[in-house]
């Protein structure tokens, strides 16, 4: 059994890559499909995804779930709504490949002080692994918090700013070396 601290199955992107489910991304995709189907400001995307997450948390018994299985469950929920007059959403739903999220703070030891080389090696390995499934979006979260911890975590200093800059420069440079297939949008926050 895989360790998964949020009680949800991992989303299986390929035979050797699984990621945490990103609830906000699924909600965004359902809302986009509703808008494409002509349902402006549709307020049911969140409840549809909430129901899916409850099902996965309490009723789904496997450690991983495929995109096809996720799509099937979302389509089932949306099909019920189509019987109530919300037509066309299912045909407009395009889940594609979800964004992969990297928590930058995961590469900082609890003490905060890190070996610079070790931090960038681990981050580079994570970026390489993230690109394997062919995502179109990559999120790197926790930049300022990570820089603060790497600089010692006493107060925000010029060292923190330098860490922000170095990490921000490293991510695109590393991805340029990896040359991910297709278009990859990277968000660092």
C-alpha positions, 0 to 999 in steps of 0.5 A, spaced: 500 500 500 502 506 498 502 512 503 497 517 502 496 522 508 490 525 505 486 519 505 484 520 497 487 515 492 493 517 488 492 519 481 495 514 476 498 518 470 503 512 468 505 505 470 511 509 474 508 516 476 502 517 480 500 524 483 496 527 489 489 529 486 488 536 485 481 538 487 481 545 485 483 543 478 478 538 477 473 543 479 476 548 474 475 543 469 468 542 470 466 549 471 470 550 464 466 545 461 459 548 464 461 555 461 463 552 454 456 548 454 453 555 455 452 555 463 455 562 465 457 562 472 455 555 474 455 554 481 455 546 481 462 545 479 464 545 487 458 540 489 460 535 483 467 535 485 465 535 493 461 529 491 467 525 487 472 527 493 467 524 498 466 518 494 474 517 493 475 518 500 470 513 503 468 508 498 473 507 493 478 502 495 484 502 491 490 506 492 490 509 485 485 511 480 486 512 473 484 518 469 479 514 465 476 512 472 475 519 474 472 521 468 467 516 468 465 518 475 465 525 473 461 524 467 456 520 471 455 526 476 454 531 470 449 526 466 444 526 472 445 534 472 443 534 465 437 530 466 435 537 470 436 541 464 444 542 464 445 540 457 452 539 454 457 539 460 459 532 459 461 533 451 465 539 453 469 536 459 476 535 457 480 533 463 487 532 459 493 531 464 492 535 470 498 539 473 503 536 477 505 540 484 511 540 487 512 543 494 519 546 494 519 546 502 519 538 501 526 539 500 528 543 506 530 539 512 526 540 518 532 544 521 531 549 515 539 550 514 540 546 507 546 543 503 545 548 497 547 542 492 543 537 496 537 542 495 538 543 488 539 536 486 533 533 490 529 539 486 532 537 479 530 530 480 523 532 482 522 536 476 525 530 472 520 526 475 514 531 474 515 531 467 515 524 465 507 524 465 507 529 460 503 534 464 501 541 461 502 545 467 507 544 473 506 548 479 512 549 484 509 552 491 512 555 497 517 559 494 518 564 499 516 560 505 522 555 502 527 561 501 525 563 508 527 556 511 533 556 507 536 562 509 535 560 517 528 562 518 529 568 523 527 574 519 526 576 512 533 578 509 537 579 503 539 572 503 531 570 503 531 574 497 537 571 494 534 564 495 528 566 491 532 568 485 536 562 485 530 557 486 526 562 481 532 561 476 534 554 477 527 551 475 526 554 468 534 552 467 533 545 469 526 544 465 530 547 459 535 541 460 530 536 460 526 539 454 519 536 456 515 534 450 509 539 448 508 546 451 509 546 459 506 552 463 510 553 469 507 557 475 512 558 481 509 561 487 
